[in-house]
Amino acid sequence: MITKEKKTEVIGSNATHANDTGSPEVQVAIWTERIRELTEHLKQHPNDDHSRLGMYQLVGKRRRMLDYLAKKDIERYRALIAKLGIRK
């Protein structure tokens, strides 16, 4: 579970303007942080299939948002995947 402080930090570092909480960049960054936390959880608890399913759903949701961003503005897409360190 991502803490409120961590989520605020992620939003602040990926916001495109002052009150930005819903841009594709912010959403993908939040989902990426949640995926990283779930990955660490699953290393400790390999049989937790419910959390694994939730992580797979987050990965799919992030992939769809990244596809949208790539169609909309390829430069923002490239900058985002480079910043977050995720692969295509």
Contacts in CASP RR format, 6 or more apart in sequence:
PFRMAT RR
TARGET T0000
AUTHOR 0000-0000-0000
METHOD contacts of the structure
MODEL  1
MITKEKKTEVIGSNATHANDTGSPEVQVAIWTERIRELTEHLKQHPNDDH
SRLGMYQLVGKRRRMLDYLAKKDIERYRALIAKLGIRK
1 37 0 8 1.000
2 10 0 8 1.000
2 30 0 8 1.000
2 33 0 8 1.000
2 34 0 8 1.000
2 37 0 8 1.000
6 33 0 8 1.000
7 30 0 8 1.000
7 33 0 8 1.000
10 26 0 8 1.000
10 29 0 8 1.000
10 30 0 8 1.000
10 33 0 8 1.000
11 20 0 8 1.000
11 21 0 8 1.000
11 26 0 8 1.000
11 29 0 8 1.000
11 30 0 8 1.000
13 29 0 8 1.000
14 23 0 8 1.000
14 25 0 8 1.000
14 26 0 8 1.000
14 29 0 8 1.000
14 80 0 8 1.000
14 83 0 8 1.000
15 21 0 8 1.000
15 23 0 8 1.000
15 25 0 8 1.000
15 26 0 8 1.000
16 23 0 8 1.000
16 25 0 8 1.000
16 26 0 8 1.000
20 26 0 8 1.000
24 65 0 8 1.000
24 66 0 8 1.000
24 68 0 8 1.000
24 69 0 8 1.000
24 72 0 8 1.000
24 76 0 8 1.000
24 80 0 8 1.000
25 69 0 8 1.000
25 76 0 8 1.000
25 80 0 8 1.000
27 65 0 8 1.000
28 62 0 8 1.000
28 65 0 8 1.000
28 66 0 8 1.000
28 69 0 8 1.000
28 80 0 8 1.000
28 84 0 8 1.000
29 80 0 8 1.000
29 84 0 8 1.000
31 58 0 8 1.000
31 61 0 8 1.000
31 62 0 8 1.000
31 65 0 8 1.000
32 62 0 8 1.000
32 84 0 8 1.000
32 86 0 8 1.000
34 58 0 8 1.000
35 55 0 8 1.000
35 58 0 8 1.000
35 59 0 8 1.000
35 62 0 8 1.000
38 51 0 8 1.000
38 52 0 8 1.000
38 54 0 8 1.000
38 55 0 8 1.000
38 58 0 8 1.000
39 55 0 8 1.000
41 48 0 8 1.000
41 51 0 8 1.000
42 48 0 8 1.000
42 51 0 8 1.000
42 52 0 8 1.000
42 55 0 8 1.000
45 51 0 8 1.000
66 77 0 8 1.000
66 80 0 8 1.000
66 81 0 8 1.000
69 76 0 8 1.000
69 77 0 8 1.000
69 80 0 8 1.000
70 77 0 8 1.000
81 87 0 8 1.000
81 88 0 8 1.000
END
